[in-house]
Amino acid sequence: MTQINCPQCNAALTCNVTDISACWCNELPAILPLDDTATSCLCRSCTLAKINRYLETIYTQPIKTQIAFAKQFRSNDNLIEGLDYTMQNNYMVFSKWYFLKRGTCCKNGCKNCPYS
């Protein structure tokens, strides 16, 4: 394991480059396209922010395209705070990403529902 600082926010993080399957970042879905210009790992907060910025570009596409993109991540049942949901007043508020992964609308008028 290697101790480094995040190149974006300078937060300390532990990177397990010798065994990437045991690294903390491996618990996140591989949503981001590979970046050949990347030279260092980002911390969890900066990585989630980068994923969410990328997803914002996906959300501008037609809903069928969004659903098709999210479908490949449907089997990941591990909910990730800051990606699949946020906490508001001690309640989980699901994100647009969560609903896209689910693939259907439950017709309950959920906040962040991409289908309505």
Helices and strands as residue ranges (DSSP letters): E 2-5, E 12-15, G 20-22, G 24-27, H 44-58, H 63-71, E 85-88, E 91-94, H 96-102
